[in-house]
Amino acid sequence: MTAPGAPEAAGGLAGPGGPARPVILTVDDDPGVSRAVARDLRRKYGERHRIVRAESGDAALDALRQIKLRGEQVAVLLADYRMPEMNGIEFLEQAMDIYPGARRALLTAYADTGAAIDAINVVDLDYYLLKPWDPPEEKLYPVVDSLLESWLSADHRPVEELKVVGHRWSARSSEVREFLARNQVPYRWYPSDEAEGKRLLDAAETDGMTLPVVITPDGEPLVGPSDAELAGRVGLATTPSGPAGLGAAVYGASEGLRTVLVERTATGGQAGQSSRIENYLGFPDGVSGAQLTDRARRQATKFGAELLTTREVTGLEVHGPARIVRFSDGTAIHAHAVILATGVAYRQLAAPGCNDLTGTGVFYGSALTEATGCTGHDVYIVGGANSAGQAAVYLSRTARSVTILVRGPSLRKSMSHYLVEQIEKIPSITVRTCTEIAEAHGDGHLERLTLRDRNTGGTEVVDAQWLFVFIGAAPLTGWLDGVVHRDERGFVLTGPDLAAGSERVAGWSLDRAPYHLETSVPGIFVAGDVRAESAKRVASAVGEGAMAVMLVHRYLERA
Ligand SMILES: Cc1cc2nc3c(=O)[nH]c(=O)nc-3n(C[C@H](O)[C@H](O)[C@H](O)COP(=O)(O)OP(=O)(O)OC[C@H]3O[C@@H](n4cnc5c(N)ncnc54)[C@H](O)[C@@H]3O)c2cc1C
């Protein structure tokens, strides 16, 4: 018997030594309903999952904390919407802090569906279920099946105990953490100069000269692993690319094309680095880039797209109707059509010292993974566009102060109005206009910056351990030299932009003009930021990915 409101574990606790079954937690203030949901869940999932039920949001949160302390996993949270004191949305919001990876569903009465729809954005709700859920075979189980499936594919990888031992100021340690974080691989970080880190290095029988050392869940140390090695060892077969590539993969696969999405390094492209995208359609409360692209990855996989990760494309060749995509490891794929969605890469700061200190205090776009390291420190951000603004807002939550350095006289020309307003309201953020970095100094890691006033030429040296740079980006399209036409900055020209004044596109042999997103080579298309004159926004990248697929269909029909 359990006290009213106290959580009750159905199906028993894990026995000593055996791995705990991932939890499905249900919370409903009506004891009858609560018992009935738990009974139905237990009937189908009791063997593989521990069903925990609670009769109030507070009791459910207590249960989650205990489960967390025991190091167990929570797969699904199923909350009633109408509960006194704490409603289902409020509960799920707090539960997200404890178990961000758990899938979330709300149980609602018909009259509350409006609230449930709102919750899709507030707590990133996966589903809402209408009461009554009878028969469970039709209404409850398909939903829970799908929640479990997506939880298993995204979070239930055998890597909970992955350990990364590294040095705060080792560039490669930083890269590896960012790689894992962007791929949503949970890991624990152990500084190599602290007791536990030293102990792990000893146990791994390494001298700590090559860092980081990544210790797999089954205890195997990987000394200074490459991204490809890491991906292989932690079972990352399914990491996504940028929004344009993902958009094309989802539409390509769902429209019946055999689709392969190739990604060089991390997840989500640039969007994966955005702490909060607020202008993407359908997400009025914003969505993190990692969340958005992870959902897209699941969608692409669901439709049957094949995702190849840590594979860099280094060549594209045209042999009759074949378009051959070559990889850096010497392998290749033959395709009928190719969509280039390679986006852009960060432009580097030219000031002396910055190059040497990259990854050891000077970071390009990696504000998210480094945020905890910045706690209580003074942070500098270079750049005046939205990415710099978002990073400033994000880092201001943990840093002692954030200083945005802008070359121009104001942020207003380059940054969205809503972000400028947010920044003005955060007291710990200072904006220094007409200021640039003259030099970065440090022995092994960033220690000081020389700032130059662009009006007076006067300089000032400030102590600084953290510098995040967001000064725009350039396409890395050198490998397309001699294959497709590009503009003077390297962006790939398509459709009407190819002719630019002349009647015919040089080298174009067909009796039709290139389609809107088609390059100077028939059957090679472009979507997203790498396209000349593109909008440089997530929504337009996704849209172009979808549109490129439609044009591929048209091309294949007439080829
Ligand atoms: C910090 C930040 C915040 C942003 N915030 C917003 C926002 O709030 N709203 C908004 O609309 N836009 C925002 N943007 C812009 C938005 O992210 C981009 O417009 C969008 O990501 C472009 O998508 P893409 O797929 O064209 O390119 P990318 O996102 O750049 O993706 C390209 C992908 O291709 C891969 N790749 C490149 N070359 C190769 C190769 N040779 N072989 C294999 N793979 C390769 C890259 O690794 C990358 O994953 C932001 C950008 C940044 C950096």
The ligand as an SDF file (V2000), in Angstrom:
LIG
                    3D

 53 58  0  0  0  0  0  0  0  0999 V2000
   25.1630   30.0900  -33.8030 C   0  0  0  0  0  0  0  0  0  0  0  0
   24.1740   30.2100  -34.9540 C   0  0  0  0  0  0  0  0  0  0  0  0
   22.8640   30.5960  -34.6890 C   0  0  0  0  0  0  0  0  0  0  0  0
   21.9270   30.6820  -35.7370 C   0  0  0  0  0  0  0  0  0  0  0  0
   20.6400   31.0420  -35.4380 N   0  0  0  0  0  0  0  0  0  0  0  0
   19.6980   31.0520  -36.4050 C   0  0  0  0  0  0  0  0  0  0  0  0
   18.3510   31.3680  -36.0860 C   0  0  0  0  0  0  0  0  0  0  0  0
   18.0080   31.6450  -34.9440 O   0  0  0  0  0  0  0  0  0  0  0  0
   17.4470   31.3420  -37.1100 N   0  0  0  0  0  0  0  0  0  0  0  0
   17.7860   31.0190  -38.4010 C   0  0  0  0  0  0  0  0  0  0  0  0
   16.8960   30.9820  -39.2620 O   0  0  0  0  0  0  0  0  0  0  0  0
   19.0640   30.7410  -38.7260 N   0  0  0  0  0  0  0  0  0  0  0  0
   20.0320   30.7520  -37.7570 C   0  0  0  0  0  0  0  0  0  0  0  0
   21.3350   30.4690  -38.0810 N   0  0  0  0  0  0  0  0  0  0  0  0
   21.6560   30.1850  -39.4880 C   0  0  0  0  0  0  0  0  0  0  0  0
   21.2820   28.7450  -39.8390 C   0  0  0  0  0  0  0  0  0  0  0  0
   21.8040   27.8710  -38.8740 O   0  0  0  0  0  0  0  0  0  0  0  0
   21.8140   28.3870  -41.2260 C   0  0  0  0  0  0  0  0  0  0  0  0
   21.2380   29.2340  -42.1810 O   0  0  0  0  0  0  0  0  0  0  0  0
   21.4620   26.9350  -41.5800 C   0  0  0  0  0  0  0  0  0  0  0  0
   22.0130   26.0440  -40.6300 O   0  0  0  0  0  0  0  0  0  0  0  0
   21.9880   26.5830  -42.9760 C   0  0  0  0  0  0  0  0  0  0  0  0
   21.7620   25.2280  -43.2050 O   0  0  0  0  0  0  0  0  0  0  0  0
   22.6250   24.3840  -44.2560 P   0  0  0  0  0  0  0  0  0  0  0  0
   22.1190   22.9960  -44.1440 O   0  0  0  0  0  0  0  0  0  0  0  0
   22.5920   25.0710  -45.5600 O   0  0  0  0  0  0  0  0  0  0  0  0
   24.1260   24.4740  -43.7850 O   0  0  0  0  0  0  0  0  0  0  0  0
   24.8690   24.0370  -42.4450 P   0  0  0  0  0  0  0  0  0  0  0  0
   23.9390   24.1510  -41.2860 O   0  0  0  0  0  0  0  0  0  0  0  0
   26.1280   24.8180  -42.4320 O   0  0  0  0  0  0  0  0  0  0  0  0
   25.1750   22.4920  -42.6460 O   0  0  0  0  0  0  0  0  0  0  0  0
   26.0990   22.0470  -43.5930 C   0  0  0  0  0  0  0  0  0  0  0  0
   26.5820   20.6680  -43.1960 C   0  0  0  0  0  0  0  0  0  0  0  0
   27.3650   20.1220  -44.2340 O   0  0  0  0  0  0  0  0  0  0  0  0
   28.5210   19.4900  -43.6790 C   0  0  0  0  0  0  0  0  0  0  0  0
   29.5880   19.5310  -44.6810 N   0  0  0  0  0  0  0  0  0  0  0  0
   30.2170   20.6210  -45.1850 C   0  0  0  0  0  0  0  0  0  0  0  0
   31.1320   20.2690  -46.1070 N   0  0  0  0  0  0  0  0  0  0  0  0
   31.0880   18.9040  -46.1760 C   0  0  0  0  0  0  0  0  0  0  0  0
   31.8020   17.9320  -46.9570 C   0  0  0  0  0  0  0  0  0  0  0  0
   32.7250   18.2840  -47.8510 N   0  0  0  0  0  0  0  0  0  0  0  0
   31.5020   16.6190  -46.7700 N   0  0  0  0  0  0  0  0  0  0  0  0
   30.5370   16.2390  -45.8850 C   0  0  0  0  0  0  0  0  0  0  0  0
   29.8310   17.1290  -45.1280 N   0  0  0  0  0  0  0  0  0  0  0  0
   30.1060   18.4370  -45.2830 C   0  0  0  0  0  0  0  0  0  0  0  0
   28.8560   20.3240  -42.4580 C   0  0  0  0  0  0  0  0  0  0  0  0
   29.6150   19.5920  -41.5000 O   0  0  0  0  0  0  0  0  0  0  0  0
   27.4610   20.6980  -41.9440 C   0  0  0  0  0  0  0  0  0  0  0  0
   26.9670   19.7750  -41.0030 O   0  0  0  0  0  0  0  0  0  0  0  0
   22.3060   30.3900  -37.0680 C   0  0  0  0  0  0  0  0  0  0  0  0
   23.6400   30.0170  -37.3360 C   0  0  0  0  0  0  0  0  0  0  0  0
   24.5640   29.9110  -36.2910 C   0  0  0  0  0  0  0  0  0  0  0  0
   25.9700   29.4990  -36.5920 C   0  0  0  0  0  0  0  0  0  0  0  0
  1  2  1  0
  2  3  1  0
  2 52  2  0
  3  4  2  0
  4  5  1  0
  4 50  1  0
  5  6  2  0
  6  7  1  0
  6 13  1  0
  7  8  2  0
  7  9  1  0
  9 10  1  0
 10 11  2  0
 10 12  1  0
 12 13  2  0
 13 14  1  0
 14 15  1  0
 14 50  1  0
 15 16  1  0
 16 17  1  0
 16 18  1  0
 18 19  1  0
 18 20  1  0
 20 21  1  0
 20 22  1  0
 22 23  1  0
 23 24  1  0
 24 25  2  0
 24 26  1  0
 24 27  1  0
 27 28  1  0
 28 29  2  0
 28 30  1  0
 28 31  1  0
 31 32  1  0
 32 33  1  0
 33 34  1  0
 33 48  1  0
 34 35  1  0
 35 36  1  0
 35 46  1  0
 36 37  1  0
 36 45  1  0
 37 38  2  0
 38 39  1  0
 39 40  1  0
 39 45  2  0
 40 41  1  0
 40 42  2  0
 42 43  1  0
 43 44  2  0
 44 45  1  0
 46 47  1  0
 46 48  1  0
 48 49  1  0
 50 51  2  0
 51 52  1  0
 52 53  1  0
M  END
$$$$
